[in-house]
Amino acid sequence: MPTLDTSDDRFQLAQADDWFAGESAEFRFQIAQNGDPVDITEMTVGFRVQQREYDTSAVVFDGDTDGVEIIDEEPLGDPEVGEFTVRIDAAVTDDVFGENHIKITLDAGADTNAEWRARVLVTA
């Protein structure tokens, strides 16, 4: 499970596992600060896949898309220790292919935000 550390100034994830169009995908993460798990109970986690890394108008799908779930409850997550899972149903990726970019955001309110990005290749 990759750790997303809010104290890391790189905010770049290693390339995410590639997957095939029409396949489901599941990603598990843990939010930390200086290596210590962060309680995300009162925070909002966002997830999106976009065509271009920094172009937010090029969203392919996100956490509000039918078939995409951000789960922070047992057994796939535990918000008190910063764990969550993003589950993407196969139908969501039917027409997705090529190089895309995952973007994960953490909104803790009052100017306390973080984001991480990773490249992902979806093969048709």
Legacy VTK file of the C-alpha trace (Angstrom):
# vtk DataFile Version 3.0
C-alpha trace
ASCII
DATASET POLYDATA
POINTS 124 float
0.000 0.000 0.000
1.620 3.287 -1.068
1.945 5.948 1.625
1.022 9.499 0.634
3.042 11.694 2.992
1.885 15.290 3.379
5.394 16.330 4.458
6.904 15.137 1.165
7.359 18.068 -1.200
7.492 15.866 -4.309
3.814 14.852 -4.304
4.567 12.502 -7.168
3.635 8.856 -6.869
5.476 6.102 -8.619
3.701 5.042 -11.802
0.481 3.277 -10.912
-0.078 -0.286 -12.039
-1.217 -0.333 -15.645
-4.500 -1.952 -16.494
-6.550 -2.941 -19.540
-9.607 -1.052 -20.752
-12.712 -2.824 -19.523
-10.965 -4.184 -16.420
-11.680 -3.183 -12.864
-8.934 -1.639 -10.757
-8.337 -1.170 -7.052
-5.796 1.111 -5.391
-5.051 1.204 -1.643
-3.341 4.156 0.022
-2.394 5.506 3.415
-2.065 9.207 4.257
0.801 10.085 6.606
2.684 13.106 7.875
6.387 12.689 8.589
5.826 8.938 8.348
3.053 8.861 10.972
-0.505 7.877 9.931
-2.959 10.782 9.723
-6.565 10.545 10.919
-8.613 11.498 7.829
-12.013 11.045 9.477
-12.910 14.749 9.081
-11.116 15.209 5.747
-12.265 14.764 2.162
-10.328 12.452 -0.140
-10.715 13.025 -3.867
-9.728 10.841 -6.798
-9.704 11.467 -10.522
-8.192 10.144 -13.700
-7.407 12.819 -16.256
-5.866 12.781 -19.723
-3.210 15.370 -18.989
-1.352 15.637 -15.715
-2.070 19.286 -14.908
-5.173 19.951 -17.013
-8.180 19.627 -14.713
-10.566 20.155 -17.644
-9.448 16.816 -19.124
-11.122 14.598 -16.519
-11.846 11.063 -17.733
-13.610 9.970 -14.521
-13.504 10.789 -10.832
-14.853 9.827 -7.421
-18.318 11.094 -8.391
-18.551 8.816 -11.434
-20.934 5.855 -11.150
-18.789 2.785 -10.594
-15.986 4.613 -8.760
-15.869 4.300 -4.971
-13.564 5.848 -2.402
-13.798 3.486 0.572
-12.464 4.437 3.992
-14.243 1.802 6.073
-13.124 -1.676 7.140
-12.086 -4.002 5.631
-10.752 -1.811 2.778
-9.880 1.264 4.766
-9.483 2.767 8.203
-9.790 6.560 8.340
-8.281 6.792 11.838
-4.942 5.602 10.419
-5.338 7.314 7.034
-6.156 4.213 4.989
-8.528 4.222 2.016
-9.180 2.259 -1.158
-10.298 3.466 -4.574
-12.296 0.836 -6.452
-13.077 1.274 -10.156
-15.630 -0.991 -11.839
-14.775 -2.506 -15.207
-17.535 -0.614 -17.052
-15.936 2.716 -16.108
-12.806 1.906 -18.116
-14.502 0.465 -21.229
-13.642 3.488 -23.379
-10.476 4.598 -21.579
-7.100 3.929 -23.146
-3.639 5.395 -23.467
-1.591 7.411 -21.022
-3.640 8.994 -18.266
-2.883 10.507 -14.884
-4.287 9.675 -11.468
-4.730 12.604 -9.112
-5.480 12.121 -5.422
-6.444 15.104 -3.293
-6.813 15.571 0.433
-8.911 18.489 1.659
-8.608 19.148 5.368
-10.114 22.644 5.140
-8.553 25.993 6.067
-5.687 25.948 3.549
-4.614 22.432 4.523
-4.668 20.592 1.233
-2.403 18.094 -0.464
-2.371 16.286 -3.779
-0.457 13.475 -5.421
-0.178 12.391 -9.051
0.801 9.228 -10.884
0.969 8.188 -14.520
-1.119 5.184 -15.543
-1.316 3.417 -18.883
-4.648 1.887 -19.871
-4.264 -0.579 -22.753
-7.152 -0.953 -25.205
LINES 1 125
124 0 1 2 3 4 5 6 7 8 9 10 11 12 13 14 15 16 17 18 19 20 21 22 23 24 25 26 27 28 29 30 31 32 33 34 35 36 37 38 39 40 41 42 43 44 45 46 47 48 49 50 51 52 53 54 55 56 57 58 59 60 61 62 63 64 65 66 67 68 69 70 71 72 73 74 75 76 77 78 79 80 81 82 83 84 85 86 87 88 89 90 91 92 93 94 95 96 97 98 99 100 101 102 103 104 105 106 107 108 109 110 111 112 113 114 115 116 117 118 119 120 121 122 123
